[in-house]
Amino acid sequence: MLAWMWALPVCERLWSRGTVRSNTWQRSPLTYGSRVLTITSNHQRISGANAADRVTQDVDVKSVRGIGFDATCSLVALDRHFLPVAVNHTGVRERNVLMWMDHRATDQASRITATKHRVLRGVGGVMSPEMQPPKLLWLKENLRDTCWKEAAHFFDLPDFLSWKATGSLCRSLCTLVCKWTYSPSDGWDDTFWSAIGLEDLMENSYSKIGQQTCCPGTPVGRGLTAAAAADLGLIQGTAVGASLIDAHAGGLGVMGADVGGHQLPCEHQPVSSRMALICGTSSCHMAVSTQPLFVPGVWGPYLSAMLPELWLNEGGQSATGRLVEHVVRGHAAYRQLEERAERRGKHVYSYLNAHLESMSADAAQLEQLTARLHVWPDFHGNRSPLADQTSRGAVVGLTLSQTLDDLALLYLATLQAIALGTRHIIDAMRAAGHDITTLFLCGGLSKNALFVQTHANTTGLPVVLPAEREAVLLGAAVIGACASSDCSSIQEAMRRMTRIGHVVRPNSELESFYRRKYAVFLRLYDHQKECVALMEAEAV
């Protein structure tokens, strides 16, 4: 899914949105680690043109002042004619994007980490397979005679969309700093690319991966090209802002809201007291600081990657929404759940939330139903704060029963495990100097009331939900507003465009329960590593 938004004159709070569907391919239905995306090739209409037609149907295109793009941090490969290059062994050119969640480059990531190069300090000390250097190294080592030799341009997907719209090869600091090890002050580090075996990317001043950079929201090129404007039904030259990774757009869409009158601890405090949690298929935890803070296992600090002149740290969980779906759909009682939810006209998760309330004598205490059921949520490795891609999921407390009650409890324990993972990340960031007092949530999982309440109860922090349900797209509108010059800065656009929906506060009566459950949570990882060590010792 690619997401993008037009920012219309902000003072009238008028904006529209569109989403673009794409095809995803897996090497095997049994694997989750290898994902390839199909996007629009050069000779076709710009991605999202059909969505643009729908969104602008009742809008005076002259009022469209700026456009912002956001997308996942997936890797796009194009040849010297800007046509797709296959990133797969089958040679299908249309499958030319390695998705962010593709973990095929785990070995390459481990080897890059083993170099202990100085740039790794800016990614928590550990290179993730979700970043671009290991993916590029995998392509060179596995598709040298096809993709690697043929590719002339590698883009982060948000930058590809900006290029598609404007023809400009300028890259956003959001993508290059967060996913490519670029430094705003020092540029590319030649010694890093040489050390990992990708010195050929240094040719022609790094023309394949980016020679020009700019801050998010900066006007790109001369705005929409004639071709892009015709595809989108908009006016040539309409301003396009330097793009954002989707999670970072979510950060802009929630963090700047005026909290006056809500009695929140972040009121009258700098934005550094706020953490944006963007929760969908995976989750990202964004916090900024005025000085660089190095957090082991947490990405960053990244200068100007989200907010100009502020340092960004980015924690995360590789599978959250995907994990909940996996646990629920894989249970023996799922069919029964689906049938009951359909009869009641409810979504399966809404039904599960209601079912849990019926299982508890006190709805406010229902979270204690899992006192003897615990989940370690790293089914797709640990992104933060352990940065351990070898970590695996675990469930403690299962019985032979497979009823709907058991499914509901496992679902609850999974939500709690994800929330405990957030607490784990916050603890690591606080230990490094962050002062986080309030959570700002957005994304698909934030629409689940139990998920939100569990995060408040687990962390002991109030959770702020935005008035705009699609806050990620609102963040893209923020950079469009900046590009249009209707707003002088990202901070101004955030203040004018973002609003609080409502606040969810923690239940203090559950503090003791979650203090104990968190202790169990941490031991699950320790015991897993002990088990691994025992098995490896026996094998020697």
C-alpha positions in Angstrom: 0.0 0.0 0.0 1.3 3.4 -0.9 -0.2 6.4 0.8 -0.2 10.0 -0.3 -2.2 13.2 0.2 -2.7 16.6 -1.3 -2.4 19.6 1.0 -4.9 22.2 0.0 -4.8 25.7 1.7 -4.2 24.8 5.3 -6.1 27.8 6.7 -9.4 26.4 5.5 -8.4 22.9 6.8 -9.4 21.5 3.4 -7.5 18.4 2.2 -8.1 15.2 0.4 -6.6 11.8 0.4 -6.0 8.8 -1.8 -4.5 5.4 -1.5 -2.8 3.2 -4.1 -3.0 -0.5 -4.3 0.0 -2.6 -5.4 0.7 -6.3 -5.8 2.9 -8.2 -3.3 4.8 -11.4 -4.2 6.3 -14.0 -1.9 8.9 -16.5 -2.9 7.0 -19.2 -1.0 3.6 -19.2 0.7 5.3 -20.6 3.7 7.9 -17.8 4.1 7.4 -14.3 5.4 11.0 -13.1 4.9 11.0 -12.4 1.2 8.6 -9.9 -0.3 8.6 -8.2 -3.7 6.4 -5.3 -4.8 5.0 -4.4 -8.2 4.7 -0.6 -8.9 3.9 1.4 -12.0 6.6 1.4 -14.6 7.9 4.5 -16.5 5.6 4.3 -19.5 2.4 3.9 -17.5 0.4 6.5 -15.6 1.9 7.7 -12.4 1.1 5.5 -9.4 -2.1 6.7 -7.8 -3.5 8.5 -10.9 -6.9 6.7 -10.5 -7.0 7.6 -6.9 -6.2 11.2 -7.8 -9.1 11.2 -10.2 -11.5 10.2 -7.4 -10.1 12.6 -4.9 -10.2 15.7 -7.1 -13.5 14.9 -8.6 -15.3 17.6 -6.7 -12.3 19.8 -6.0 -11.2 23.0 -7.8 -7.7 21.9 -8.9 -6.6 25.5 -8.6 -7.0 25.2 -4.8 -4.5 22.3 -4.7 -1.5 24.2 -3.4 0.9 21.3 -2.7 1.4 17.6 -2.8 3.2 15.3 -0.3 4.1 11.7 -0.8 4.7 9.1 1.9 5.4 5.4 1.4 7.1 2.5 3.1 10.9 2.4 3.0 11.1 -0.2 0.3 13.9 -0.4 -2.3 13.1 0.4 -6.0 15.5 -0.6 -8.8 15.4 1.1 -12.2 17.8 1.0 -15.2 19.4 3.9 -17.0 16.2 4.5 -18.9 14.3 4.6 -15.6 12.6 1.3 -16.5 12.0 -1.4 -13.8 14.8 -3.9 -13.1 13.8 -7.3 -11.7 14.9 -7.9 -8.0 14.0 -11.6 -8.3 15.5 -14.8 -9.7 12.6 -15.2 -12.2 13.5 -12.0 -14.1 10.0 -10.5 -14.0 10.8 -6.8 -14.4 7.5 -5.5 -13.0 8.6 -7.0 -9.6 11.2 -4.4 -9.0 10.8 -3.4 -5.4 12.1 -5.1 -2.3 9.6 -4.5 0.4 10.7 -3.0 3.8 9.7 -6.2 5.5 11.8 -8.4 3.3 14.4 -10.1 5.5 16.3 -12.0 2.9 19.4 -9.9 3.7 19.7 -11.0 7.3 23.1 -12.6 6.7 24.3 -9.5 4.9 23.1 -7.3 7.8 25.0 -9.5 10.3 28.2 -9.2 8.3 27.8 -5.4 8.1 27.2 -5.3 11.8 30.4 -7.3 12.3 32.5 -4.5 10.6 31.8 -2.3 13.7 32.0 0.7 11.3 31.4 4.1 12.9 28.2 4.7 10.9 26.6 1.9 12.8 26.6 4.1 15.9 23.8 6.0 14.2 21.6 2.9 13.9 21.8 1.6 17.5 25.0 -0.4 16.7 23.3 -3.0 14.7 22.4 -3.1 11.0 18.9 -4.2 10.3 17.9 -6.3 7.3 15.1 -3.7 6.8 17.6 -1.1 5.9 18.9 -0.6 2.4 22.7 -1.4 2.6 22.1 -5.1 3.3 19.4 -5.3 0.7 21.8 -3.8 -1.9 24.5 -6.2 -0.9 22.1 -9.1 -1.3 21.3 -8.0 -4.8 25.0 -7.7 -5.7 25.8 -11.1 -4.3 22.7 -13.0 -5.7 21.7 -11.1 -8.8 25.0 -9.7 -10.0 24.5 -10.4 -13.7 20.9 -9.3 -13.9 19.8 -6.7 -11.4 23.1 -5.4 -10.1 24.8 -4.8 -13.5 21.6 -3.4 -15.1 20.5 -1.1 -12.3 21.4 2.6 -12.7 19.1 4.0 -10.0 18.1 2.7 -6.5 15.4 4.7 -4.8 13.6 4.5 -1.5 10.0 4.2 -2.5 9.0 7.7 -1.1 11.8 9.2 -3.3 10.7 7.2 -6.3 7.2 8.8 -6.0 8.7 12.3 -5.8 10.9 11.6 -8.8 7.9 10.2 -10.7 6.0 13.4 -10.0 8.7 15.9 -10.6 11.5 14.3 -12.6 14.0 15.4 -9.9 16.5 13.0 -8.5 16.8 14.9 -5.2 16.4 12.6 -2.3 14.8 13.3 1.0 16.9 13.4 4.2 14.2 11.3 5.8 14.9 8.3 3.6 18.7 8.7 3.1 19.5 9.4 6.8 17.2 6.8 8.3 17.7 3.9 5.9 20.9 4.5 3.9 23.5 5.7 6.6 23.7 9.2 4.9 24.9 12.0 7.2 23.4 15.5 6.6 26.7 17.1 7.7 29.3 14.7 6.2 27.4 13.1 3.3 28.2 9.5 2.3 31.0 7.7 4.1 33.3 6.2 1.5 35.0 3.9 4.0 31.7 2.3 4.9 30.7 1.4 1.4 34.2 0.0 0.7 34.2 -2.0 4.0 31.0 -3.8 3.1 31.8 -4.5 -0.5 29.7 -1.9 -2.2 32.4 0.4 -3.3 30.9 0.4 -6.9 28.1 2.6 -5.5 30.7 5.4 -5.0 31.1 5.8 -8.8 30.1 9.1 -10.3 29.6 10.7 -6.8 27.0 8.1 -5.7 24.8 8.8 -8.7 23.0 5.5 -8.3 21.8 6.2 -4.7 21.6 10.0 -4.5 23.8 13.0 -5.1 21.4 15.7 -4.0 19.4 15.9 -0.8 17.0 18.2 0.9 14.9 18.3 4.1 11.3 16.8 4.1 8.8 19.4 2.9 11.3 21.3 0.7 9.9 22.0 -2.8 11.3 19.3 -5.2 12.3 20.3 -8.7 9.8 22.6 -10.4 6.8 20.8 -9.0 4.6 18.5 -11.1 5.8 17.8 -14.6 3.4 18.2 -17.5 3.1 14.4 -17.7 2.5 13.9 -14.0 0.0 16.8 -13.9 -1.9 15.3 -16.8 -2.0 11.9 -15.1 -3.2 13.4 -11.8 -5.6 15.9 -13.3 -3.8 18.7 -11.6 -1.8 21.8 -12.7 1.7 21.7 -14.0 4.1 23.2 -11.5 2.0 22.4 -8.4 4.5 22.2 -5.5 5.7 18.8 -4.4 7.4 18.4 -1.0 10.4 16.2 -0.4 8.8 12.9 0.7 8.6 11.0 4.0 8.7 7.4 5.1 5.1 6.5 6.0 5.9 6.1 9.8 7.6 9.5 9.8 4.6 11.1 8.2 2.5 9.6 11.0 4.8 11.3 13.4 4.2 14.7 11.8 0.5 13.9 11.7 0.2 13.5 15.5 3.1 15.1 17.4 2.4 18.8 16.9 -1.2 19.0 18.2 -2.2 21.6 20.7 -2.8 19.7 24.0 -4.0 22.7 26.0 -6.9 21.9 28.4 -6.3 18.2 28.4 -4.2 18.1 31.6 -1.4 16.1 29.9 2.1 16.0 31.3 3.5 17.2 27.9 1.6 20.5 28.1 3.9 23.5 28.2 6.8 21.0 27.5 8.9 20.8 24.3 8.0 18.3 21.6 10.8 16.1 22.9 8.5 15.0 25.7 6.2 13.3 23.2 6.5 9.9 21.6 4.7 9.1 18.3 3.7 5.5 18.0 2.7 4.6 14.5 1.2 1.1 14.6 0.1 -0.9 11.6 1.7 -4.1 10.1 4.7 -3.1 12.2 5.1 -0.4 14.7 7.5 2.6 14.9 8.3 4.6 18.0 9.4 8.2 17.2 11.0 10.6 19.7 13.1 13.7 19.0 15.7 15.6 21.0 17.7 18.8 20.7 21.0 16.9 21.2 22.0 13.6 19.7 21.1 10.7 22.1 22.6 7.3 21.3 20.3 4.4 22.3 21.7 0.9 22.0 19.3 -1.1 19.7 17.3 1.9 18.7 17.9 3.6 15.3 19.3 7.1 15.2 20.0 9.7 16.3 19.1 11.1 12.8 19.5 14.9 12.3 16.6 16.6 10.4 15.1 13.3 9.3 11.6 14.2 10.5 11.7 17.7 12.1 14.4 20.2 11.0 17.4 20.6 13.3 16.0 18.0 15.8 17.5 14.6 16.3 15.2 11.6 15.8 15.4 8.2 17.5 13.3 5.5 16.1 12.4 2.4 17.9 10.2 -0.3 16.4 8.6 -3.7 16.3 8.9 -5.6 13.1 5.5 -7.4 13.3 2.6 -6.0 15.3 -0.6 -5.8 13.3 0.8 -8.8 11.2 1.4 -10.7 14.5 -2.1 -10.1 15.8 -3.5 -11.3 12.5 -1.2 -14.4 12.5 -2.2 -15.4 16.0 -6.0 -14.9 15.5 -6.4 -16.3 12.1 -4.1 -19.3 12.9 -6.2 -20.4 15.9 -8.5 -23.4 15.7 -11.5 -21.3 16.9 -11.0 -18.6 14.2 -13.8 -19.9 12.0 -16.2 -19.8 14.9 -15.1 -16.3 15.7 -15.6 -15.2 12.1 -19.1 -16.6 12.0 -20.2 -15.1 15.3 -18.7 -11.7 14.4 -20.5 -11.8 11.0 -23.8 -12.6 12.6 -23.4 -9.6 15.0 -22.3 -7.3 12.2 -18.9 -6.7 14.0 -15.3 -6.8 13.0 -13.6 -9.9 14.5 -11.4 -7.7 16.8 -14.4 -5.7 18.1 -16.1 -9.0 18.8 -13.1 -10.4 20.6 -12.9 -7.2 22.7 -16.6 -7.6 23.7 -16.1 -11.3 24.3 -13.3 -10.6 26.7 -15.5 -8.2 28.6 -18.1 -11.0 29.0 -15.4 -13.3 30.4 -14.4 -10.8 33.1 -16.6 -9.9 36.1 -15.1 -6.4 36.0 -14.4 -5.0 32.5 -11.8 -2.6 34.0 -9.9 -5.6 35.2 -10.2 -7.9 32.2 -6.5 -7.5 31.3 -5.7 -9.7 34.4 -7.3 -12.7 32.6 -3.8 -13.4 31.2 -2.1 -13.8 34.6 -0.9 -17.2 33.6 -0.6 -16.7 29.8 2.4 -14.8 28.4 3.7 -14.0 24.9 7.1 -13.0 23.6 6.1 -11.2 20.4 9.3 -11.5 18.3 7.8 -13.8 15.6 9.7 -11.8 13.0 12.8 -10.9 15.1 13.4 -8.0 17.5 14.0 -4.6 15.9 14.3 -2.6 19.2 15.7 -2.4 21.7 17.5 -5.7 21.5 18.2 -5.5 17.7 18.2 -9.3 17.6 16.9 -10.7 14.3 17.4 -14.3 15.6 14.9 -13.7 18.4 11.7 -15.8 18.0 8.2 -15.7 19.3 7.1 -17.7 22.4 3.9 -18.5 24.2 3.9 -19.7 27.8 0.8 -21.1 29.5 -1.1 -23.0 26.7 -3.5 -25.8 27.5 -5.1 -28.5 25.3 -8.3 -26.4 25.1 -9.0 -24.6 21.7 -12.2 -22.8 22.5 -13.2 -19.3 21.5 -12.3 -18.3 25.1 -8.8 -19.6 24.5 -8.5 -17.6 21.3 -9.7 -14.4 23.1 -7.1 -14.9 25.8 -4.3 -15.5 23.4 -5.4 -12.4 21.5 -5.3 -10.4 24.7 -1.9 -11.8 25.7 -0.5 -10.8 22.2 -1.8 -7.2 22.5 -0.2 -7.1 26.0 3.1 -8.4 24.6 3.2 -5.7 21.9 2.5 -3.1 24.6 5.2 -4.5 26.8 7.5 -4.3 23.9 6.7 -0.5 23.7 7.5 -0.2 27.4 10.8 -2.0 26.8 11.7 0.6 24.1 10.6 3.5 26.2 12.8 2.3 29.1 15.8 2.0 26.8 15.2 5.5 25.4 14.7 7.0 28.9 17.9 5.4 30.1 19.8 7.2 27.2 18.3 10.6 28.2 14.9 10.9 26.6 12.1 12.4 28.8 9.0 10.8 27.4 5.7 11.6 29.2 2.9 11.2 26.7 2.2 8.7 23.8 0.6 9.9 20.5 -0.8 6.9 18.6 -1.9 6.6 15.0 -2.2 3.8 12.4 -4.5 0.9 12.0 -4.0 -0.7 15.4 -4.8 2.6 17.1 -8.4 2.1 16.0 -8.6 -0.9 18.3 -9.7 0.4 21.7 -8.3 -2.5 23.7 -4.9 -2.1 22.0 -4.8 1.6 23.0 -6.0 1.0 26.6 -3.4 -1.8 27.0 -0.7 0.6 25.9 -1.8 3.2 28.4 -2.0 0.6 31.2 1.3 -1.1 30.4 3.4 2.0 30.1 1.6 4.1 32.7 1.4 7.0 30.2 -1.6 8.8 28.8 -2.3 8.0 25.1 -3.4 10.8 22.7 -5.4 9.8 19.6 -5.7 12.3 16.8 -8.9 13.8 15.5 -7.9 12.7 12.0 -8.1 8.9 11.8 -5.6 8.8 8.8 -2.8 10.8 10.6 -0.1 9.3 8.3 -1.8 10.9 5.3 -2.2 14.1 7.3 1.6 14.1 7.8 2.0 13.9 4.0 -0.3 16.9 3.7 2.0 18.8 6.2 5.0 18.5 3.8 2.7 19.5 0.9 1.7 22.6 2.8 5.4 23.4 3.5 6.3 23.0 -0.2 3.4 25.3 -1.2 4.8 28.1 1.1 1.4 28.4 2.8 3.3 27.4 6.0 6.7 28.7 6.8 7.9 25.5 8.5 6.9 22.0 9.3 6.2 23.0 12.9 3.8 25.7 11.8 2.0 23.3 9.5 1.7 20.7 12.3 0.2 23.2 14.7 -2.3 24.4 12.2 -3.4 21.0 10.8 -3.3 18.5 13.7 -5.8 18.2 16.5 -6.5 16.0 19.4 -9.4 13.5 19.1 -9.4 12.1 22.6 -7.2 11.0 25.4 -7.0 7.5 27.0 -5.5 7.4 30.5 -3.9 4.5 32.3 -5.8 2.5 34.9 -3.6 2.9 38.0 -5.2 -0.2 39.6 -3.3 -2.3 37.1 0.1 -0.9 37.8 1.2 -3.8 40.0 -0.2 -6.4 37.6 1.8 -5.0 34.7 4.9 -4.5 36.8 4.9 -8.2 37.4 3.9 -9.1 33.8 6.7 -6.9 32.5 9.2 -8.8 34.7 7.9 -12.1 33.2 8.1 -10.6 29.7 11.8 -9.8 30.1 12.6 -13.2 31.4 11.0 -14.8 28.4 13.8 -13.4 26.2 16.5 -14.4 28.8 15.2 -17.9 28.9 15.1 -18.2 25.1 18.8 -17.2 24.9 19.6 -19.7 27.6 17.9 -22.4 25.6 19.7 -21.5 22.4 23.0 -21.5 24.2 22.3 -24.9 25.7 21.5 -26.4 22.3 24.6 -24.8 20.7 26.8 -26.1 23.5 25.6 -29.6 22.9 26.2 -29.3 19.2 30.0 -28.5 19.7 
